[in-house]
Amino acid sequence: MSESDLLYTLNTSGVSKTNKDWFTDMTKEEQEEIKKGLEQADKGDFIANEKVMQRFNKWH
């Protein structure tokens, strides 16, 4: 899921209807981890959800 898809999902799911910036409620460490993950995703450094689910389906 791209960053824009994630933001769209959050915006249309009711999560953001409070007009509260949940990101600023996180610790600095949590914010840095999210930023790091977004940077990795932007560079294509991630595993697609389908691949992850295939791996975990072995145990379910």
C-alpha positions as semicolon CSV with decimal commas, in nm:
position;residue;x (nm);y (nm);z (nm)
1;M;0,000;0,000;0,000
2;S;0,143;0,335;-0,096
3;E;0,162;0,625;0,144
4;S;-0,117;0,804;-0,042
5;D;-0,335;0,490;-0,030
6;L;-0,276;0,464;0,344
7;L;-0,365;0,829;0,398
8;Y;-0,679;0,787;0,187
9;T;-0,780;0,482;0,389
10;L;-0,726;0,664;0,717
11;N;-0,915;0,969;0,595
12;T;-1,215;0,768;0,477
13;S;-1,225;0,522;0,767
14;G;-1,334;0,770;1,030
15;V;-0,998;0,765;1,204
16;S;-0,929;1,126;1,114
17;K;-1,282;1,258;1,173
18;T;-1,177;1,382;1,516
19;N;-0,949;1,636;1,348
20;K;-0,688;1,529;1,600
21;D;-0,332;1,483;1,483
22;W;-0,262;1,136;1,621
23;F;0,096;1,150;1,495
24;T;0,189;1,424;1,741
25;D;0,045;1,215;2,025
26;M;0,309;0,950;1,958
27;T;0,647;0,942;2,123
28;K;0,943;1,077;1,929
29;E;1,068;0,719;1,896
30;E;0,737;0,607;1,741
31;Q;0,741;0,903;1,504
32;E;1,097;0,823;1,396
33;E;1,006;0,458;1,331
34;I;0,713;0,564;1,114
35;K;0,929;0,810;0,922
36;K;1,194;0,543;0,874
37;G;0,934;0,296;0,746
38;L;0,793;0,550;0,502
39;E;1,142;0,628;0,372
40;Q;1,207;0,257;0,323
41;A;0,875;0,212;0,143
42;D;0,948;0,509;-0,082
43;K;1,276;0,339;-0,180
44;G;1,093;0,012;-0,249
45;D;1,256;-0,154;0,051
46;F;0,960;-0,357;0,173
47;I;0,789;-0,692;0,136
48;A;0,447;-0,694;-0,029
49;N;0,156;-0,792;0,193
50;E;0,081;-1,090;-0,032
51;K;0,428;-1,233;0,032
52;V;0,395;-1,184;0,406
53;M;0,054;-1,352;0,408
54;Q;0,187;-1,648;0,207
55;R;0,456;-1,699;0,466
56;F;0,217;-1,678;0,762
57;N;-0,047;-1,898;0,598
58;K;0,187;-2,191;0,663
59;W;0,090;-2,170;1,031
60;H;-0,282;-2,106;0,989
